Each structure stands twice: as C-alpha cells, then as structure tokens.
Amino acid sequence: TLLPGGDGEPTEAMAAGPGPGGPGGGGGAAAGGPGWRLPGRVLELVFSYLELRELRSCALVCKLWHRVLHGDENSEVWRSLAARCLAEEALRTDILCNVPTYKGKVRAFHHAFSTNDCSRNVYIKKNGFTLHRNPIAQSTDGARTKIGFSEGRHAWEVWWEGPLGTVAVIGIATKRAAMQCQGYVALLGSDDQSWGWNLVDNNLLHNGEVNGSFPQCNNAPKYQIGERIRVILDMEDKTLAFERGYEFLGVAFRGLPKVCLYPAVSAVYGNTEVTLVYLGKPLDG
C-alpha cells in the first residue's frame, strides 16, 4: 500500500506479475497488455496525473508498478501530487524543511492536524499544518491529527509560534480524550486518555497527575518560542520520548496501552499558533 498506511512490499500474488499467476490473469492489458511493457519513465508520467487513492491501487498491480511508485521519493509522481494537495505556503516556507522528499511532504500532509477533530475555538490555517487558537477567555483548546498509530515507530515535530501562556502541552491522546474544556488547565494529560509534556513548567502529565519533571536534569532549560521539539512514539516498546534539536531528552512515558494514539496539543493563549509536522520513522543514533 501507499501512504498513509505504509510502504509495504507487494504480496506474493501481487508480485507474480501478468499472466495466470498475477492479477488479472484472464488476459487484456492487466494481464500482459501494453501497460505492462511501458518504460518506467512513461509509467511515472502517467502516474503523475493520478490521486493518492488511485496510486494505492496501482502499487498493488505488479512489482514494476510498485517499484516505479516507491523507487524515487522525489519523482514526478510525488512532485505533482505534492503540488496539488499541499498549500503553496507549506512548500515555499521552512515548515517542511526537515521533510526532504516530496513523498514525505505528502505523507506529512495526511498526518497533519484534523480540521474535524479539534476544539471549536481553534482552526487550521491554510498551510495545512498550523493550528491557530482564537482569543477565547477561560477555555483550553486542543487538536488531534487525522491519523493515529497502534503499531510501528513514528516521529513528528511540534513548535509554538506565539506565547505559551500559562499552559502549553504537547503529547498524545486517544480518540476519547477531550479537545476542549473550561478554564486554563493542562487538558492534554488531564485524564487516562492522554499523555502530555507541559512546556511551561516542564511537568509530565497523565490521568490528571504530575508524573515528574522533564527533562530529568537539574535546571532544565525552558522551551523557547519557535524551538522545534521532536516527539518519538514507539508502539513496539510502548514509549513516548522527546528530542530538542539534536539532543535526546529521554523517555517521558512508558507502558503505553496498545490502542490507537494520536499526536495532539492543547493551548490556552489567545492567537497563539502551533505547528505539527509528521516526519515518518525516527532515525536511530
């Protein structure tokens, strides 16, 4: 399959290719017709006109088509798709500067904040990646991403582009966690459905309790506006960790449940903005 579900290899039946052993083995173009003999460059140009749903189907046809779609993440296929689905601002600014390929940029867009799964007091800007909190008094407001994770290892960046206020939390949440509440509180981490790091006081939060300070060092530096924090969710080890710049800050939460977990944030300051960009699998070392 293609994004956002992953980049898996074709199954044995898919890899068999044209003919009786492959898909469409009864004859026609799908069973050895002209489409199978097109050069990779021509296939790439044809695929560049298709949308993601259609590309997913194409990737399942045979090894050749799968290889064309997965071989070069900066091919015309992904360049064209990125130009169609991403806002110009996202492509020409540094929002996606740490996502080096066009395929990665498309993937990041599909993992961005959901416009349908956030507080009524926030909206997602036209760039597709930045949350803007309206100046509403006595309200804490959050947002989840479009896609959550129940397996694999995943990394994303989060950064504030405005004042933190008294509470500014980044972390993860299940689909059941609330994304709005009255008052100025640490919404993310306020129940057993979310886990968060409050950047204002460096506290870890879960189930309405403080689970210690983070990072676990003396006089840990406070978050600076615009500083990118990398969040690493490992659903195999059931841990949530954070990085700042090139520094690994450590594992913040262990023993996460085997449920679908979504990147999330919560904010209280009026007109503050938070950007979240999915990076894919974390780099080790």
N, C-alpha and C positions, 0 to 999 in steps of 0.2 A: 504494500500500500504506500501511498504518498502522504505528505503531511496533511493534517497534523497528527495522524495516528502513528507515524513512524516510517522508517525506511527499510522495511523487512525485505528479505530475498524472496523471489517467486517460489511458489511451491513446486513440487516435482512435476505435477501435471502442467502447471504454467510454463515450466522450463522446457517441456518436451518440444515446444515449437509447433510449426504447422504439420499438418498431416493427421493420421488417425490417432497418434499419441498425444497431440496437443489440442488446444482449444479450437473449437470449430472444425473438428476433424472430418466433417462431411463434405468439404470442398468449398469453392468460392475463394474470395480474396483473403478471408480469415484463415484459410487452410492451404496456403501456398500461392495465393494470387499475387498480383503486382505489389501490394502493400508490403509483403514480406521482403522483397528484393530491393526496396528503396535504400539508397545510401543513408548513413546516419545523419549527414548534414541536411539532407532533404527532409527526413523524418523530423529533425529538430525544428526546421522552419514550419512544417505542418503543425507540430505540437504547440508552437508558439502562439497559435490562434485560439487554443483551447483554454477552458477554465479548469480550475482545480478538480472539480468533480469528474470531468471528462478525462483529465490526466491520470487520475486514480485508476480508472478503468483501463486506460491504455497501458499502464505499468504492469497490469496483470496478464497481458496478452501473450508475451513471449520474452525470452531472455534479451533479444535485441532491443525491443522497445523499452524494457526495463533498464537496460544498460544506457540507452540514449538519455533517458529521463534522470538517471542517477549518476551518470558519469561526470558531468561538469555542472557544479552548482552555480556557475556564472554563465551558463549557456543562454542562448537567445530565448529558450523556453521560459526560464526563470526571470530573465531580464524583462521580457514582455509582460509576464504575469505580475511582477512587482510594479511595473509602471501602471498597470490597470487597477490594482487593488490597493496600493499604498498612496497616501496623500503626498503631493509634491514636497510639502514641508518636511515630511519624515525622511524623504530621500535626499534632500539638499542640505539639511542641518546635521548636527552631530548626534541626533537621537539614536541612530542605529550605527554609530561609529565602531562599536565593538561587535557588530554582526557583519563579518567580512563578505559574505556571499549573498547573491540575490535570492537564492533558495532559502537561506537563513532569514532574510528580511521578510519573505512571505510567511515563513513559519512564525516569526515573531508577531506579525500582524494577527494571525489566527489565535495566538495565545495572549493577546493584549486584554486590557480591561473590557468587561462586558457592559454595553450600554443598557442592557436589560437586567443586570444583576448588581445594582448599586443603589445607594441612598437616593431618595428623590431630591436631595439637596446638593447633589453633585451632577456634573455632566462630563462626558468625554470629549475633549477638543477634537477639531478636525484632523489633527495629525494622527489620530487613532490610538495614541499611546499615553496621553496625559490626562489625568483627572483634575478637574477644577472644582473646588468647593465654594459654593455660594456663601455670602456672609449672613448666615442664619444664626441667630442667638440661641444659646442653650441647646445645642444639638451636636452630637458626634456622628460623623458620617463616613461610610466606608464603601469599598467596592471590591468585587472579586473578578478574576479573569474569566474568559469564556470557557477555558478548558482546565480541568483538574487532572490529578495524577494519582493512580493507585499502584503503580509499579514503575521501575526504572529510576534513573538518576537525572535530575534536572537543575538547571541554574538560570537565574534571572537577575537583572539589575533593577534597583529602585533608587530614586533620588528625589528630594524635595526641591522645588523651585520657588519657594516662598517661605515665610516664617513657619516655624514648627508649632507655635502656640504652647499651651501647657501640656498637650499630649499629642504625640505623633508616633504611630505604631505600624511596623511592617511585620509580615509573617505569613501564616497560612490559616485557612479556615475550611470547614466542611460546608456543604450546601445548606446546612441547617443553621449556621451561625448568622446572627442578626447583622445587618449592614447599616442600621440607624438606631439611635436611642436618644432620650432626653438627657440634657446636661453635658458637661465636658468630662468625659471619662475615657479610660483605656478600653474602648469597645472590643478591639481585637485582643483576645485573651481574657475576656470578662466571663466566659463560660467554658464548659468542657468541649466545645466545638471549635475552638480557635486557640492559636498559639502565637504570641507576638513579642517583639522587642520594642520597648518604648525608647525612642532615640533621645527624648528629653532628659530622662533621669537614668538611662542605661539599665532599666529593670526588665527582666524576663517575666512574662505574664501568661498564665493559663488557669482556667477554672476559677477566675476571679481572685487569684492569689499571686503574689510576687514569688517567683521561683529563683530568686537570687539576682545578683548584678551581672552585667555582661558588657564588655569582655571581663573575664575574671583576672584582673590585674589591678594593682594599686594606681589610683589617679588615671583611670582610663580616659582618653580624650573624648570630649563630647562631639557629636555629629556637627559638621559644618554644612551650611546650605549649599546645594549643588554637588556634594560629595556622593559618588556612586557606591552603593552598598550591594555587594553580590550575595544573593541568597542561594543556598545549595540544599535541595531536598533529596534525600536518599531513601527511597521507598524500599530498598533491599535491606538496608541496615536500620531503617525506621528512625532516621535522624534529620534534624534541621540545623544547618550551620551557616555562618556568615563570614564574608571577607570584606575588607576595606582596602581599596587599591590592590596592591599585590600581597597584602598581609592577611593570612588566615587567622581569624579571630577565635576560632574554636567551635565546638559543637554546643549549640544552645539548648536543644531539646532531644531527648532520647525516648525510645519506646512509643513512637507514634503509632496510632492504630492503623490497621490495614483497611483504610477506607479511601475514598476519593478526596484528595486535599487540593485546595485552590490557593494560588498566590493571592494575597489580599493586603489592604492597607486600611487604616482609619485615621481621620484627621478632624481637628476642631477649629482651626484658624480660618477666618473668612478670606476668600480669594486666594488661598494657598493652592499650589498645584503640585501634583505628584506624578512622576513618570515611571512606568514599568515596562521593561523590555526583556522578553524571553530570549535566552542565549542557546538553549539546547542542552546537550550533555556537558557536565562540568569537565574541565581539563584537570587531570591529576598532576601533582608535582609542582 
